[in-house]
Amino acid sequence: MKKIFLLAIVTTLFFSCKEQEKQVETPSKFTFSSWAHGGGKFKEDVWKKRIRFYDSLGISEILVGGSPEVLRQIIPLAKEKNIKVHGWMWTLNRPGDTIAKKHPEWYAVNRNGQNSLEYRAYVDYYQWLSPFHPEARNHIINNAKKLMEVEGLASVHLDYVRYPDVILGADLQPKYNLVQETEMPEYDYDYHPIAREGFKKIFDKDPMDFKHPELSTEWRQYRLNAVTSLVNEIVEIAHAKNKKVTAAVFPFPEMSRQMVRQAWNDWNLDTAYPMLYQNFYRENINWIGFATKQGVSDVEFPVVSGLYAPALRDPKDLEKAILIAKENGANGISIFTADGLTKEQQAVFVKLKNQN
């Protein structure tokens, strides 16, 4: 009798555990999100209209670039439609930052010895702070802390948390009359004096003297670590406040390391939003699936595939991009941006939200 009783207990426990496993393995709902520009001033009627529009497309999360004051006023309106609001923050690239501009020594330095305030690679708004300068780091962390104080914010969403592009996407290079077959010195950052000094203490070498710095894995990793430590410090502070941190990143970690010195697989994020803008790299839509799968396999946190609306004008292409991201393990997609979608593209969102 005891044997039968024990067998019954074991059987019950087994099936109970299997049921728990099923519950754990059940995938969360595939989400639609969008980056959104908050604007300088909050206009209630405008935002009510925008939020109704997002809701009609099945968008349940928006990544809003705006001041903490603007975000505080958007959140209650979004909550009425069960839409989460993330605070979209430009991290190391700080155009128009009046505080930072008073401190030229805070800015990243290229291999020619020019800092990013003096020499603006590619475009005027590329004004990058150095992750090696302690005061620049504190300034960035304080910016993140201000967002952490916004009640109801879904996450602090970090963008431009990297170095300037040492290699541009293939489709972007002709726009700047460039052929980047090597790492050109004017686009190769961060040779900040503090970075060089710290590297020299470890390796007895000044990276400025390297004939081929792109061949030094130590020098690359050293710079990757500076960005990683900044991100993880922000995450640690946020988590202590019971807040989340997400980030917009380059397509997948290996590509990110090469193009912009960004090793996001080493970050302690809550979610990553890789920007899978296939047209920038002259790739097809299948590449979105490849990049999604690679990112998903490289990290333990959720991945939301970022899609570029202007490159997916054909609604069939947009639908394929969304579905291929889902098939390859993404937890959702984020569009840049929903506000610019055509009627035909909007119809794709409406169709797929009803199938989700």
N, C-alpha and C positions, 0 to 999 in steps of 0.2 A: 504494500500500500504506500509506504514511504517512497519507494522508487517511482511509483506512478505520480505521486504528489510532486516530487522533485523534478520529474520530467515535465510536468505541467508548468511549473514555475520557470524552468529553463526555456521551454517553448514560448511562454508568454513574454519573457525578457527578450528573447531573440527577435520575435516579431515586433516588439515595442521598439527595439533598437533600429530595426530595419525601417520602421515607420518614421523614426526620428531622422534617419539618414535621408529618406525621401523628402522630408520637410526641408532639410538643410540644402538638398540638391535642387529644390524647385527654383527655377530661375526667376529673378525679379522682373517686373514689367519693363519692357523695352521703352525707353523714354525719348521724347522729342524735346530738344532745347534749342535756344538761339542766343547768340551774342546780341547785345543791344546797346546802342549809345544812349547814355542817360541825359546828355545835354547839360548845359550850365545851370539852368533854372528848371524847377519842377512846375509843370503845368498839369493840373489835375484832370481837366477835360481831355487833354491829349493822351495822358497815360491811361485813363479809363478806356478810351477807344483802342489804344494799342493792346491792352491786356485782353479785351474782348476778342480782338483779332487773333492774338496768340492762342487763346483758348479754343477758338473755332478751328484751329489747325491741329489741335491735340498737343500743343506745346505746353509742357508742365513745369519747365524750368527756364529761367532767363538769366543770362550772365551780363549784368548791367555795369557799364562804365560810367561812374558818377560819384559825386562827393557823398560822404556819409549822410549829410543832411537830405540830399535828394533820395538816397536809398531808403531812408527812414520813412519817407512819404509814399514811396512806391510799394513797399512791403504790404501795408494793410490792404491796398487795392488789389494786389496780386493774390493775397490770401483768400479773398472772396471767391476767386476762381481756382483755388487750390494750386496756384502756381508758385513755385519756390523762386526766390531771388538770391543770386550770388553777386558778390561785390567784385567786379572785374577791375583789377589793379595792374597798371604798368609798373613793373618792378625795377629792373636795372636800366631800361631805356626810359629817360625822364625828360622829354622835351618840355620846355617852358617851366621847369621847376625853379621857382625864384629863390628858394633856399639853397639848392645845390649849385646854382650858377654863381653864388658868392664864394664858392670853394672849388676853383679849377682843379685843385689837387685831388678831388674826389673822383675824377673821371678816369675811365679806362684809357690805356695807352697802346698804340699800335707799334709794330716792329720798326717803324720809321721814327719813333719817339714822339709822335703827335698824340695829344689827348683828344678824346671824343668830343669835347666842347669846341676845340679849335678846328679839327678836321672831322667833318661829318660824312662818314662813309655812305655812299649811295644817295641818301636823301637828307634834307635839312633836319628832319625830326629825329634822326638817329643821334642821340646824345646820351651816351651810356656811362653809368657809374661803374666804378671798379668794385668787385666783390672782395677785393683785398684791403681796401681802405676802411679802417674800423669806424670812422665817423660816417662814411657813406653807408656802410652796413647798418649802423644804428638809425640813420635817417630812413632807410628802407623798412626796417623792422618797425619803426614808429608809425610809418604809413599803414602798415598791415595791422598794427594794434588799434588804430583809429577805426578800421573796418570791423575789427573783432568786437568793438563796443556797440555795434548796431544790433539792436534786439531783433531777433527773427531772421537774421541773415543766414542763408543756407551754407555759405562758405566764403572764405576769402579766396578769390580766384586769381591766381598769379599768371601774368602774361609777360612776355619779353624778359623771361628769367633765364638769361643766357648771355652770350657775347654777340657782337655784330656778326653777320654772316661772313665767314671766311670764304665760303663758296656759295654763290647764289644758285637757285634752281636754274636748270638749263633754259627754260623759257624766259627767265628774267634777265639773264646776262645781256642779250642783244639790246635791251631797253637802256642799258647803261654803256653800250659800246664796249662790252667786255667779253673776253674769252679767258675764263679762269681754269686753265689746265694745271696750274700750280697754286699754292697758297701765297698770294701776293702780299707783300709787307704792309701795305696801307690798309688791308682788311683783316690782318692777323693781330688780334688782341689777346691777352692783356699783359703787356710788358711794363706794367706799372712798377715804379721803383720798389715799392713794398713787396710786390710779387717776386721780382728779380732777387731782391735781398734774401727773402725767405727760401727761395729755391737754391740760392748759392750756399746758404748755411747747411743745407742737406747734402748737396751734390758737388760743392766746390766748383761750380760752373755757372757762368752768366748766360742765360738763354739768348741774350742779345748777340752773343758771339757765335751762335750756331749757324753754320752754313746752310743746313737743312733742318730747321726746327720742326718741320712736319714729321721728321723721322724719329724724333725723340718721344717715345711713349711716356717717359717720366714727366716731361714738360707738359704734355697734353693732359695727363692724369692730374697733375698738380693744379692746373687751371680748372679742370672739371670738379675737383674736390672743393674749390672755393665756392662755386655756385651751389653745389650739393649741400655744403655745410650751412649756407645762408638759408636755403629752402627748409632744411630740417630744423634749423633753429626757429624759424617762423612756425613750423608745424608743431614743435614742442610747446611753444608759448600758446598757440591756439588751442591745442588739445587740453592744456592745463585750465583753459577757460571754457572747456566743453564746446569749442568751435571747430569747424572743419576747414581744411585747406585743399583746394583743387588747383589745377594748373593747365593752361594751354601750352602744348609742347609741340616739337617737331615730330614728323611722322612715326618713327620708331627709334628706339635708343641708339642702335649702331649708326644709323643715318644722322641722328641728332648730334652724336659725338663728333662726327666728321665735319658736319656743316656749320654748327654753331656752338660746339663745346658744351653740350647739354646731355648729361647722363641721367635722364629722368627715371631710369630703372633703379637708381640708388636713392631715390627720394621717398620719404615716408608719407606720401600723399593719401588722401581719402579717395580721390578720383583723378584720372588724367584725361585730358581732352586733346589728343593728337590731331593736328591740323592736316588732314589728308587731302590737300589741294592738288589733285593729280595733274592738272594742267601746268602748274608751276614747274613740274619735272618732266613734262612731255610724256606722261604715262597714261594708260587707259584706265577704265573704271575697275577692271579686275585688280589693278594695283592697290585700290582702296581695300579690297579684301585681304590681299597679301600683307599690307602694312598694318591693318587691324589685327590680323592673326599673330603677326610678329610681336606687336606691342602687348597683346593679351598674354602671350607665352612668356614674355620677359618680366612681367610684374605680377604682384599678388593682389593689387587693388583694382577696382573697376576701371574700365576704359570706355570712353564715349567718343565715337569717331566724328571728327569735325569735317564738315563738307562745305564746299565753296559754291554758293548758288550760281554765280555767273558762269561757272564752268559746267553747269548741269542744266542748261536752258531747255534742252529736250526733256520733257517729262518722263520719257522712258529711261533716259540716263539717270535722272534723279531717283526714280523708283528702284532701278537696279543698284545704285550706290547705297541706298538705305538698306535694301534687302541683303546685299553682299556684306555689309558691315555687321548686320545681325547674324548672318550665317557663320561669320568668322569670330564670333564671341563678344562683340561689343555689347555693352549694357544699354546703349542708346546712340543717337546721333545728335550733333549740334550743328545748326546751319549758320553760315555767315552770309547774309543775315536774313531772318524771316521778313523783315520790313521791305526787302527788295525783291521778294518773290513775285513772279508773274502769276496771272490767274491760273494758267496751266500747271505751274509748279505747286500752287496752293492746293489744287485739286488732288495732287498726289498725296499730300499730307492728310487731307480729309479722308481719302480712300484708305490709306494705311492705318490711320488712327482707329478706324472702325474694325480693322482686322487684328489689332494689337491685343 
